[in-house]
Amino acid sequence: MKKAFLLLICGTTFYNSAIAQEFYGRLGLGYALPQAGQTMDGTATPYSGNAINSTVATVNYTSYNISKASFSSGFRGAFGVGYMFNSHIGVEGALDMTLAAKKYTFTDYNVVVNKVPSNVDITQSAPNTALFIPSLVLQTDGAVVNLYTRIGIAIPLNTRILQDQIFTNLPGTGAVQPIDYTYNIKNQFALGFSAAAGIKYTINSRMKFWGEIGFLSLAVYAKQADLTAVSVSGQGGYLSQIDPSQRTITYSANFTSTTNDYLHQPTYAQPFSNCALSAGVCFALKNDDSRRHRGKNDVISRRR
């Protein structure tokens, strides 16, 4: 009797695991906010906010108003494919992409540029950020409602940042025309950490609705900034006036710079950490009826 009972338990466990095994797909949309973001880059220039310099000759002060930033913040989309080994444990690989990146602008008012009082706007965003996130999936075994968590690593596929440096002379200082220098900033490869906790609601046998809060911890170091465009008062075509040898800034953790060597600078971390709220649907990619039937037959045969 004991052996028969053990066989029955083992057969039932196998059956429950078999019917839980499945491939699934996941689609979702969400909005990400900066999480533990930086406020300044490696040149001590704030990412977001403004600085107002005194215009009175006898007074020397600067008033700052800045906030933290993350280049992965904004509207995001995700597509994942996973496999559940049983009712509780599975793995997933997901592609997380930027759909509408948040732009960060820092304005430095009344700053002297080439001995001329000017305003400087520095606008940055990472419009095409893409991350591949392989994860371990753990969930409960409810008939309709399930709680779950995902824990994995974030592998950057694209973290390029677009930066515009716009200089405008103040009135009374000569030609008042904005000059826009556009840079494409490449970053070094680095791994991050990703985690999420959420809830799934079963709609039918093939589809579930999910909602979650996710966390991303990722910082990548600047590698190279390439000057890609120069415009004056909105008119392009001025890049050719700059020598090609003067269009690339290289960042490094180990370097030696000479006096006035603007093209070689120490590297610094670019913030990509976020906290995101997301929702979407999960759908079964394959219902394995043969496993389901085989599990039932095994239980019946072992009962005999």
C-alpha positions in Angstrom: 0.0 0.0 0.0 2.8 2.4 0.8 4.5 1.8 -2.5 1.2 2.2 -4.3 0.6 5.5 -2.4 4.0 6.8 -3.3 3.6 5.9 -6.9 0.2 7.7 -7.0 1.8 10.8 -5.5 4.7 10.7 -8.0 2.3 10.2 -10.9 0.1 13.1 -9.8 3.1 15.4 -9.4 4.3 14.4 -12.9 0.8 15.1 -14.3 0.6 18.5 -12.6 4.1 19.5 -13.9 3.3 18.2 -17.4 0.2 20.3 -17.9 2.0 23.4 -16.5 4.8 23.2 -19.0 4.4 25.7 -21.8 6.0 28.3 -24.1 4.5 31.7 -23.8 4.9 35.2 -25.2 4.6 38.5 -23.4 3.8 42.0 -24.7 3.6 45.1 -22.6 3.8 48.9 -22.4 5.0 51.0 -19.5 6.4 54.3 -18.2 9.8 54.5 -16.5 11.0 57.1 -14.0 14.5 57.8 -12.9 15.6 55.6 -10.0 18.8 56.6 -8.0 19.7 58.8 -11.0 22.6 61.1 -11.2 22.3 64.9 -11.4 25.6 65.8 -13.1 27.9 64.2 -15.7 31.6 63.8 -15.4 32.2 67.5 -16.4 30.1 68.7 -13.5 27.4 69.7 -16.0 23.8 69.0 -14.7 21.7 66.8 -16.9 18.4 68.6 -16.1 17.6 72.0 -14.7 19.2 75.4 -15.0 21.9 77.7 -13.6 21.5 81.4 -13.4 24.8 83.4 -13.3 24.9 87.0 -11.9 24.8 89.8 -14.5 26.0 92.4 -11.9 29.7 93.1 -12.2 30.1 93.6 -8.5 28.3 90.4 -7.5 29.6 86.9 -8.3 27.1 84.1 -7.7 25.4 81.2 -9.5 22.0 79.9 -8.5 21.3 76.2 -9.4 18.0 74.4 -9.8 18.7 70.8 -10.9 17.1 67.3 -10.7 18.1 63.7 -11.2 18.0 61.9 -14.6 17.9 58.5 -16.2 18.3 57.9 -20.0 16.0 54.9 -19.8 13.1 57.0 -18.5 10.0 57.6 -20.6 7.5 55.3 -22.5 8.9 51.8 -23.0 7.8 48.6 -24.7 8.7 45.0 -24.0 8.4 41.7 -25.8 9.4 38.5 -24.1 9.4 34.7 -24.8 9.5 32.3 -21.9 9.1 28.7 -20.9 7.6 27.4 -17.7 9.2 24.2 -16.5 6.3 23.7 -14.1 3.6 25.7 -12.3 6.1 27.7 -10.3 9.5 28.0 -12.2 10.4 29.2 -15.6 12.8 31.3 -17.7 12.3 34.2 -20.0 14.2 36.3 -22.5 12.8 39.8 -23.1 13.7 42.8 -25.3 13.1 46.1 -23.6 13.0 49.1 -25.9 12.5 52.9 -25.8 9.3 54.1 -27.5 9.4 57.8 -26.4 12.5 58.8 -24.5 12.5 61.6 -22.0 14.6 64.6 -23.1 16.8 66.3 -20.5 17.8 69.9 -20.9 20.1 72.0 -18.8 20.3 75.7 -19.4 23.2 77.8 -18.3 22.1 81.5 -18.3 24.5 84.5 -18.6 27.7 82.3 -19.0 30.7 83.7 -20.8 31.6 81.7 -24.0 34.7 82.9 -25.9 34.6 86.1 -23.9 31.0 86.8 -25.0 28.0 86.6 -22.5 25.7 83.8 -23.8 23.0 81.3 -22.8 23.9 77.6 -23.3 21.3 74.8 -23.7 22.5 71.2 -23.4 19.7 68.8 -24.5 20.2 65.0 -24.2 18.2 61.8 -24.7 18.7 58.1 -25.6 15.9 57.6 -28.2 16.9 54.1 -29.3 17.8 52.4 -26.0 17.4 48.6 -26.3 18.2 46.0 -23.6 18.1 42.2 -23.7 17.0 40.8 -20.3 17.2 37.1 -19.5 15.4 36.2 -16.3 14.4 33.6 -13.9 10.6 33.5 -13.3 8.9 32.4 -10.1 5.1 32.4 -9.6 2.3 31.1 -7.6 -0.2 28.4 -8.8 -3.6 30.1 -8.7 -6.4 29.0 -11.0 -7.3 32.6 -11.9 -4.9 35.0 -10.2 -1.1 34.5 -9.8 1.6 36.6 -8.2 5.0 36.4 -9.9 8.5 37.8 -9.8 11.3 38.0 -12.4 15.0 38.4 -11.6 17.7 38.7 -14.3 20.5 40.6 -15.8 20.3 43.6 -18.3 22.4 43.3 -21.4 22.7 46.6 -23.3 22.2 46.4 -27.0 22.1 50.1 -27.7 22.7 53.0 -25.2 23.7 55.7 -27.5 22.9 59.3 -26.4 22.2 62.2 -28.6 23.4 65.6 -27.3 22.8 69.1 -28.6 24.9 72.0 -27.3 23.2 75.2 -28.3 25.0 78.6 -27.8 23.1 81.9 -28.1 24.8 85.3 -27.6 22.9 87.6 -25.3 21.4 90.8 -26.9 23.8 93.6 -27.3 26.8 91.3 -27.7 26.8 91.1 -31.5 25.0 88.6 -33.7 22.2 86.9 -31.7 22.0 83.5 -33.5 21.9 80.1 -32.0 24.8 77.7 -32.9 23.9 74.0 -32.5 26.6 71.3 -32.1 25.1 67.8 -32.3 27.0 64.9 -30.7 26.5 61.2 -30.8 27.8 59.7 -27.6 28.8 56.0 -27.5 29.0 54.2 -24.2 31.1 51.2 -23.1 29.5 47.8 -22.5 28.3 47.0 -19.0 25.9 44.6 -17.4 23.0 45.7 -15.2 20.4 44.1 -12.9 16.7 43.8 -13.5 13.8 42.7 -11.3 10.0 42.9 -11.4 7.1 41.9 -9.2 3.5 41.7 -10.5 0.2 39.9 -10.9 -1.4 37.9 -13.7 -5.1 37.5 -14.3 -6.3 34.6 -16.4 -8.6 35.7 -19.2 -8.9 32.3 -20.9 -6.9 29.2 -21.5 -4.5 30.9 -23.8 -4.3 34.5 -22.6 -3.6 36.4 -19.3 -3.4 40.0 -18.4 -0.4 41.2 -16.3 0.6 44.3 -14.5 3.9 44.9 -12.6 6.4 47.2 -11.1 10.0 46.8 -12.4 13.4 48.0 -11.4 16.5 48.4 -13.5 20.0 49.1 -12.2 22.4 50.1 -15.0 25.1 52.6 -15.5 27.4 52.7 -18.6 30.6 54.7 -19.0 31.1 57.2 -21.8 33.4 55.9 -24.5 33.4 58.4 -27.4 31.5 61.5 -28.5 31.3 62.2 -32.3 30.3 65.6 -33.6 27.8 64.7 -36.3 26.2 68.1 -37.3 26.6 71.9 -36.8 23.9 74.4 -37.6 23.5 78.1 -37.3 20.0 79.6 -36.8 18.6 76.2 -37.9 20.6 76.0 -41.1 22.9 73.0 -41.4 26.0 72.4 -43.5 28.6 73.9 -41.2 30.2 70.6 -40.1 32.6 70.7 -43.1 34.2 73.9 -41.6 35.5 71.8 -38.7 38.6 69.7 -39.2 37.8 65.9 -39.0 40.5 65.5 -36.4 38.6 67.9 -34.1 35.2 66.1 -34.3 35.8 63.2 -31.8 36.1 63.3 -28.1 37.6 60.1 -26.5 36.8 59.2 -22.9 39.0 56.8 -20.9 39.5 55.6 -17.3 43.3 55.7 -17.8 44.7 58.6 -19.8 47.1 61.5 -19.7 45.9 64.8 -21.0 47.9 67.8 -22.1 47.0 71.4 -21.5 43.9 72.5 -23.4 43.4 69.0 -24.7 39.6 69.0 -25.0 39.5 65.9 -27.2 40.7 63.5 -24.4 38.7 63.4 -21.2 38.2 61.1 -18.2 35.2 58.8 -18.6 32.1 59.1 -16.4 29.0 57.0 -15.8 25.8 57.6 -17.7 22.6 56.9 -15.6 20.1 54.3 -17.0 18.5 53.0 -13.8 14.7 53.3 -13.6 11.5 52.3 -11.8 8.8 51.4 -14.2 5.1 50.6 -14.1 4.0 48.3 -17.0 1.0 46.2 -18.1 0.2 43.9 -21.0 -0.8 40.4 -22.0 0.7 36.9 -21.9 -0.3 34.4 -24.5 0.4 30.6 -24.7 2.5 29.8 -27.8 1.8 26.1 -27.6 -0.7 23.9 -25.7 0.9 20.4 -25.4 -2.1 18.1 -25.3 0.1 15.1 -25.8 1.8 15.8 -22.5 -1.5 16.3 -20.9 -2.8 12.9 -22.1 0.4 11.2 -21.4 0.3 12.5 -17.8 -3.3 11.1 -17.3 -2.4 7.7 -18.7 0.6 7.5 -16.4 -1.5 8.2 -13.4 -4.1 5.6 -14.4 -1.4 2.9 -15.2 0.3 3.6 -11.9 -2.9 3.3 -10.0 -3.3 -0.2 -11.4 
